[in-house]
Amino acid sequence: MTIRYLGVIRGSGVLACGTETIGRVDYDIDGFLTRPGEVVASGEVRMSPPLLESVFGRTDLVLTTDDGRTLSVRFSGKRHDATASAAHADISGALPLPNEWRRSD
């Protein structure tokens, strides 16, 4: 299988878990085409360290972007530094179509 890099989406939004609003976040998400029509994404989510600490291990995290997308967020890996304001996440949901990602090259 060939994986093709599509580009990046950047912005801000609100992270929530169920009916609980966690807070504002910034994100940089890279998109990849794994097969025709199937986009997967991962990237960095940034927020205050205490809020970031509070979301690790939680399920049903949803990022509503300022431009109206609803994305599911799953933080991957372990939290090693409680003072860090960024963490890697796997993203799914209403991802842009392959031609809507911004290429930086």
Backbone as CSV, one residue per row, in Angstrom:
resi,resn,N_x,N_y,N_z,CA_x,CA_y,CA_z,C_x,C_y,C_z
1,MET,0.851,-1.175,0.000,0.000,0.000,0.000,0.896,1.238,0.000
2,THR,0.549,2.209,-0.828,1.257,3.472,-0.886,0.486,4.513,-0.097
3,ILE,1.199,5.215,0.770,0.593,6.296,1.544,1.096,7.606,0.961
4,ARG,0.176,8.520,0.683,0.540,9.802,0.077,0.242,10.936,1.053
5,TYR,1.238,11.774,1.290,1.054,12.948,2.144,0.185,13.963,1.420
6,LEU,-0.871,14.448,2.093,-1.789,15.404,1.479,-1.479,16.847,1.840
7,GLY,-1.000,17.066,3.061,-0.741,18.423,3.513,-1.161,18.584,4.958
8,VAL,-1.406,19.827,5.332,-1.666,20.148,6.726,-2.889,21.057,6.849
9,ILE,-3.581,20.930,7.967,-4.577,21.933,8.347,-4.146,22.467,9.702
10,ARG,-4.269,23.768,9.864,-3.885,24.429,11.115,-5.025,25.326,11.548
11,GLY,-5.137,25.475,12.855,-6.162,26.385,13.337,-6.386,26.260,14.817
12,SER,-7.559,26.690,15.225,-7.962,26.672,16.628,-9.374,26.141,16.727
13,GLY,-9.739,25.766,17.936,-11.085,25.273,18.164,-11.313,24.993,19.634
14,VAL,-12.389,24.266,19.900,-12.772,23.937,21.271,-12.783,22.420,21.414
15,LEU,-12.101,21.937,22.453,-12.071,20.511,22.750,-13.113,20.213,23.820
16,ALA,-13.886,19.149,23.598,-14.922,18.753,24.554,-14.885,17.241,24.726
17,CYS,-15.462,16.794,25.825,-15.655,15.371,26.097,-17.096,15.207,26.548
18,GLY,-17.904,14.625,25.678,-19.336,14.545,25.973,-19.912,15.946,26.026
19,THR,-20.608,16.275,27.104,-21.191,17.611,27.248,-20.260,18.572,27.971
20,GLU,-19.079,18.090,28.382,-18.120,18.924,29.116,-17.156,19.622,28.155
21,THR,-17.142,20.942,28.172,-16.172,21.695,27.390,-14.854,21.719,28.157
22,ILE,-13.795,21.262,27.491,-12.471,21.225,28.116,-11.792,22.586,27.986
23,GLY,-11.765,23.128,26.766,-11.147,24.434,26.564,-10.686,24.639,25.136
24,ARG,-10.100,25.803,24.898,-9.584,26.184,23.578,-8.281,25.454,23.304
25,VAL,-8.093,25.078,22.054,-6.867,24.416,21.617,-6.428,24.998,20.279
26,ASP,-5.154,24.830,19.987,-4.594,25.080,18.662,-4.155,23.726,18.127
27,TYR,-4.139,23.572,16.809,-3.774,22.284,16.230,-3.024,22.453,14.917
28,ASP,-2.189,21.473,14.631,-1.518,21.268,13.352,-1.718,19.797,13.025
29,ILE,-2.472,19.515,11.978,-2.836,18.143,11.648,-2.362,17.823,10.235
30,ASP,-1.624,16.734,10.092,-1.154,16.258,8.793,-2.110,15.187,8.283
31,GLY,-2.438,15.262,6.989,-3.342,14.296,6.380,-2.616,13.396,5.400
32,PHE,-3.076,12.160,5.327,-2.477,11.160,4.449,-3.581,10.384,3.751
33,LEU,-3.361,10.093,2.485,-4.288,9.278,1.713,-3.738,7.854,1.728
34,THR,-4.503,6.923,2.308,-4.027,5.547,2.409,-4.511,4.687,1.256
35,ARG,-5.662,4.987,0.736,-6.211,4.367,-0.473,-7.242,5.345,-1.019
36,PRO,-7.696,5.171,-2.246,-8.613,6.158,-2.811,-9.790,6.463,-1.885
37,GLY,-9.927,7.741,-1.537,-11.038,8.185,-0.715,-10.866,8.007,0.784
38,GLU,-9.758,7.395,1.239,-9.557,7.173,2.673,-8.440,8.067,3.198
39,VAL,-8.839,9.057,3.997,-7.888,10.003,4.572,-7.721,9.670,6.055
40,VAL,-6.467,9.594,6.496,-6.167,9.452,7.922,-5.333,10.667,8.322
41,ALA,-5.361,10.998,9.619,-4.664,12.204,10.039,-4.120,12.049,11.453
42,SER,-3.045,12.773,11.704,-2.471,12.858,13.044,-1.723,14.166,13.132
43,GLY,-1.480,14.603,14.356,-0.763,15.850,14.495,-0.633,16.273,15.936
44,GLU,-0.422,17.551,16.103,-0.162,18.109,17.420,-1.340,18.966,17.862
45,VAL,-1.746,18.763,19.112,-2.783,19.580,19.732,-2.126,20.312,20.892
46,ARG,-2.352,21.637,20.954,-1.726,22.463,21.993,-2.794,23.130,22.849
47,MET,-2.574,23.081,24.163,-3.456,23.731,25.132,-2.679,23.880,26.428
48,SER,-3.269,24.515,27.421,-2.547,24.721,28.672,-2.173,23.360,29.284
49,PRO,-0.998,23.270,29.900,-0.565,21.987,30.468,-1.569,21.349,31.436
50,PRO,-2.215,22.099,32.346,-3.175,21.432,33.230,-4.372,20.837,32.478
51,LEU,-4.860,21.544,31.461,-5.973,21.002,30.679,-5.531,19.795,29.861
52,LEU,-4.337,19.886,29.304,-3.812,18.764,28.530,-3.667,17.530,29.422
53,GLU,-3.181,17.731,30.622,-3.048,16.625,31.576,-4.407,15.989,31.854
54,SER,-5.447,16.793,31.907,-6.778,16.289,32.261,-7.435,15.461,31.164
55,VAL,-6.958,15.543,29.917,-7.620,14.818,28.828,-6.958,13.490,28.481
56,PHE,-5.743,13.258,28.970,-5.086,11.992,28.653,-5.879,10.838,29.233
57,GLY,-6.107,9.808,28.409,-6.852,8.643,28.834,-8.359,8.777,28.680
58,ARG,-8.825,9.965,28.315,-10.274,10.164,28.145,-10.701,9.719,26.757
59,THR,-11.922,9.241,26.690,-12.470,8.821,25.400,-13.525,9.831,24.976
60,ASP,-13.931,9.736,23.756,-14.972,10.606,23.206,-14.580,12.080,23.192
61,LEU,-13.301,12.349,22.970,-12.865,13.740,22.829,-13.239,14.237,21.442
62,VAL,-13.813,15.422,21.382,-14.242,16.007,20.113,-13.696,17.423,20.015
63,LEU,-13.049,17.698,18.889,-12.551,19.039,18.589,-13.490,19.666,17.577
64,THR,-14.109,20.771,17.957,-14.912,21.544,17.018,-14.050,22.715,16.583
65,THR,-13.655,22.697,15.316,-12.744,23.719,14.818,-13.491,25.026,14.591
66,ASP,-12.755,26.123,14.592,-13.366,27.429,14.367,-14.024,27.527,12.990
67,ASP,-13.592,26.682,12.044,-14.228,26.703,10.721,-15.350,25.672,10.603
68,GLY,-15.754,25.061,11.742,-16.954,24.239,11.765,-16.787,22.741,11.620
69,ARG,-15.583,22.241,11.531,-15.392,20.787,11.442,-15.541,20.149,12.818
70,THR,-16.007,18.917,12.837,-16.096,18.142,14.063,-15.146,16.959,13.919
71,LEU,-14.094,16.948,14.730,-13.047,15.936,14.633,-12.944,15.151,15.928
72,SER,-12.777,13.854,15.805,-12.523,13.005,16.969,-11.030,13.023,17.248
73,VAL,-10.676,13.109,18.527,-9.277,13.217,18.941,-8.960,12.086,19.907
74,ARG,-7.843,11.402,19.640,-7.347,10.386,20.568,-5.868,10.649,20.774
75,PHE,-5.514,11.012,21.993,-4.111,11.279,22.278,-3.352,9.966,22.276
76,SER,-2.255,9.938,21.527,-1.461,8.730,21.410,-0.197,8.871,22.243
77,GLY,0.315,7.779,22.675,1.509,7.810,23.496,1.190,8.097,24.949
78,LYS,2.246,8.319,25.701,2.100,8.607,27.125,2.519,10.038,27.392
79,ARG,1.985,10.591,28.420,2.324,11.956,28.825,3.570,11.883,29.698
80,HIS,4.690,12.377,29.185,5.965,12.291,29.903,6.309,13.561,30.648
81,ASP,5.806,14.687,30.197,6.182,15.977,30.777,4.914,16.755,31.110
82,ALA,4.609,16.856,32.387,3.382,17.533,32.816,3.409,19.033,32.555
83,THR,4.570,19.586,32.179,4.649,21.012,31.882,4.498,21.303,30.385
84,ALA,4.453,20.248,29.571,4.342,20.427,28.122,2.939,20.898,27.752
85,SER,2.876,21.753,26.745,1.585,22.279,26.297,1.137,21.666,24.974
86,ALA,1.847,20.631,24.491,1.499,19.998,23.225,1.596,18.487,23.359
87,ALA,0.758,17.797,22.589,0.797,16.342,22.563,0.361,15.847,21.194
88,HIS,0.846,14.668,20.840,0.491,14.040,19.573,-0.880,13.391,19.698
89,ALA,-1.665,13.483,18.619,-3.003,12.897,18.627,-3.328,12.301,17.262
90,ASP,-4.134,11.263,17.284,-4.708,10.705,16.072,-6.069,11.361,15.886
91,ILE,-6.361,11.746,14.650,-7.555,12.539,14.359,-8.411,11.801,13.333
92,SER,-9.712,11.810,13.550,-10.650,11.246,12.571,-11.911,12.104,12.578
93,GLY,-12.849,11.745,11.754,-14.094,12.512,11.691,-14.209,13.265,10.391
94,ALA,-14.686,14.494,10.452,-14.962,15.313,9.266,-13.676,15.935,8.721
95,LEU,-12.753,15.072,8.302,-11.484,15.542,7.735,-11.720,16.133,6.352
96,PRO,-10.848,17.065,5.954,-10.982,17.627,4.607,-10.829,16.557,3.528
97,LEU,-11.401,16.820,2.372,-11.206,15.961,1.209,-9.745,16.043,0.778
98,PRO,-9.242,15.058,0.030,-7.828,15.063,-0.347,-7.343,16.366,-0.995
99,ASN,-8.165,17.023,-1.793,-7.727,18.252,-2.477,-7.865,19.503,-1.614
100,GLU,-8.330,19.382,-0.364,-8.529,20.540,0.508,-7.391,20.763,1.510
101,TRP,-6.401,19.883,1.518,-5.271,20.039,2.434,-4.269,21.016,1.844
102,ARG,-3.584,21.786,2.711,-2.574,22.761,2.251,-1.205,22.102,2.236
103,ARG,-0.602,22.124,1.080,0.757,21.569,0.934,1.760,22.665,1.268
104,SER,2.807,22.294,1.957,3.836,23.277,2.322,5.061,23.168,1.440
105,ASP,5.047,22.240,0.482,6.233,22.093,-0.381,6.085,22.809,-1.689
